[in-house]
Amino acid sequence: MEGKKIIVVGQQPWDIDIGSNAKNIALEFAKHNQVLYVNAPLDRFTRFRRPRDPKVHKRILINKGKSPDLIKVEENLWNLYPRMMAESVNWIRSHGLFKLFNKVNNRRFAKCISDAAERLGFDDFLLFNDSLMFKAFHLKELLKPSKYVYYTRDYLIVQPYFKRHGERLEGELMHKADLVVANSTYLKEYGEQFNKNSYYIGQGCELEIFKESEQKHAPEDLQNIKGPIIGYVGFLTSMRLDIDLLVHFAKNRLDLNLVLVGPEDENFQESELHNLTNVYFLGAKKPNELPGYINSFDVCVNPQIVNPLTIGNYPRKIDEYLAMGKPVVATKTKAMEVFDGYTYLSTSKEDFVSSIDQALRENNAEKAKMRKEFAASHTWENSVKEIYKAVKLAG
């Protein structure tokens, strides 16, 4: 798809400090099309809760007309800060009242987008919605795009913020979209419940720093830990990780050391893992330090707990592990099926332990090469190509 005009709306603003699927997709779109990336508007609750936050202050100045609302990011790509205040309606219990005030937000939001589109000459455009299910619920009717694409990348309706109204609205939004695209097969099947034009488009990853580390020595806090080392890198949260599984592994394999790199939630801090002599918590590290740790692991793990929050999510960390050629043992979920053949997928505590033994036993240079090549295929370019194919197939 080339020479088109595309408007992107979503949950995450352009000035977010963490990685963003929507931003990566917009950048890829902009290689051959003109793109307007629209930040979600400032809401009243955030305005009064965090008035000293630099990002909130920036939006206040924009709303007052003291700073420009439309910024050119690069050739073919613009970023809009909507000059409006959204009402904070998500916690309204009444569906009727929520629907009324949400429509007010949508009209204000659509007006800001229309004004910016007119300034840029976006008279005929595709609208790409990155899971902004409330504030963008009415945008198809209000903006009348040539195509409306809904992108699902997380099973958001199980999260408290989205649950009350999202269980009802997201399905309706998927139904009226021209097509739904998803970054996991689980979410693709979820989309098919509401829209037959639902497509799996894969996941792009930024893997440059996760190429094989040039570091000859292990990081300093790993040097006194004997191998084999079984390692995990990421946020240690009981909402996504199975503490009991890790305890079972550590207790039953005292000949192996478990190294956990990342910040801990309260449940991890209070867990039995801290009392086990072959478990090491190394704390949070800077992103550019992580490859050195992964490179020092003999086997990398992703011990997910299976629940509605995790079952459909695409785990980016698997690509990071594989990009360094490491053997990977992970909990089997629907979303993990795409990694079958390149990882060891376990279905029980006992299976998890035996899979680690198998991974240690079978690892070799040829398998490492295959893992790297597989991870390297998960690019944003390839994911966006699948979006283009889906748009064409949807007609």
Secondary structure, 3 states (H helix, E strand, C coil): CCCCEEEEEECCCCCCCCCCHHHHHHHHHCCCCEEEEECCCCEHHHHHHCCCCHHHHHHHHHHCCCCCCEEEEECCEEEECCCCCECCCCCCCCHHHHHHHHHHHHHHHHHHHHHHHHHHCCCCCEEEEECCCCCCCCHHHHHCCCEEEEEECCCHHHCHHHHHHHHHHHHHHHHHCCEEEECCHHHHHHHHCCCCCEEECCCCCCCHHHCCCCCCCCCHHHCCCCCCEEEEECCECCCCECHHHHHHHHHHCCCCEEEEECCECHHHHCCHHHHCCCEEEEECCCHHHHHHHHHHCCEEEECECCCCCCCCCCCHHHHHHHHCCCCEEEECCCHHHHHECCEEEECCHHHHHHHHHHHHHHCCHHHHHHHHHHHHCCCHHHHHHHHHHHHHHHC
